Amino acid sequence: MDINDIRGLGTVFALFSFLCIVAWAYSSRRKDRFEDDGMIPFMDDDENAAEKKESDSSVEQKNTNDDKGSE
């Protein structure tokens, strides 16, 4: 077995991996999730702002608990 055989096996493995990923991405079981994920950029800004506000308040709570009177 020389280097060209190893390169050939590597190419076959890469092609097989690529085809498996394509089959996974286009499977009908994933269709609903990918359609929902594809609509994320078009979501209403009000929904995103509410989610961001909730995450910001949780960060503020963590920061106030971590200060321990250092000011």
Contacts in CASP RR format, 6 or more apart in sequence:
PFRMAT RR
TARGET T0000
AUTHOR 0000-0000-0000
METHOD contacts of the structure
MODEL  1
MDINDIRGLGTVFALFSFLCIVAWAYSSRRKDRFEDDGMIPFMDDDENAA
EKKESDSSVEQKNTNDDKGSE
24 30 0 8 1.000
25 34 0 8 1.000
END
